[in-house]
């Protein structure tokens, strides 16, 4: 008979999830409506260019929210996110035609004495560049 901790046991470095999330300018408009963040750098090319940006940018909190989703999916109803933090390293530029793709790789960063993950580390990239640094998710299980 296996115990819950045995079924959750992992080693540091194990990949628990890999996902790609396409986002479009429509995604930015929907997020702006949901969050109330209507800063024009998130939807107007002329404003973004006028302040020296390479193009319209995805909201940082949208990027952060997308990045944690693979961990939430992996946890299912077995556990929850206790703490989540990131460093914003580069903006996600969202092309008006092609959009952008945010890729996330979630790996076990730390385990407890029984091998159950307690921290998940995220590698978050867009356009072949890391966009979130030190992205770490503390998790707990039932």
URSULMO-V47644 format. One record per backbone hydrogen bond with DSSP energy under -0.5 kcal/mol. NH is the residue of the N-H (numbers start at 1). CO is the residue of the C=O. Records with the same first field share a line. If there is no record, write none. Layout:
# URSULMO-V47644
NH = CO, CO
This chain:
# URSULMO-V47644
7 = 3
8 = 4
9 = 5
10 = 115
13 = 108
14 = 11
16 = 14, 106
17 = 106
19 = 104
21 = 102
22 = 20
23 = 100
28 = 24
29 = 25
30 = 26
31 = 27
32 = 28
33 = 29
34 = 30
35 = 31
36 = 32
38 = 36
42 = 39
43 = 40
44 = 40
45 = 43
48 = 44
49 = 45
50 = 46
51 = 47, 48
52 = 49
53 = 48
57 = 41
58 = 92
63 = 59
64 = 60
65 = 61
66 = 62
67 = 63
68 = 64
69 = 65, 66
71 = 68
72 = 68
73 = 69
74 = 70
75 = 71
76 = 72
78 = 75
80 = 140
82 = 80, 138
83 = 138
85 = 136
87 = 133
89 = 87, 131
90 = 131
93 = 91
94 = 56
95 = 93, 99
99 = 95
100 = 23
102 = 21
103 = 101, 125
104 = 19
105 = 123
106 = 17
107 = 105, 121
108 = 14
109 = 119
110 = 119
112 = 116
115 = 112
117 = 8
118 = 110
119 = 110
120 = 137
121 = 107
122 = 135
123 = 105
124 = 122, 132
125 = 103, 123
126 = 129
127 = 101
129 = 126
131 = 124
132 = 124
133 = 87
135 = 122
136 = 85, 134
137 = 120
138 = 83
139 = 118
140 = 80
142 = 78
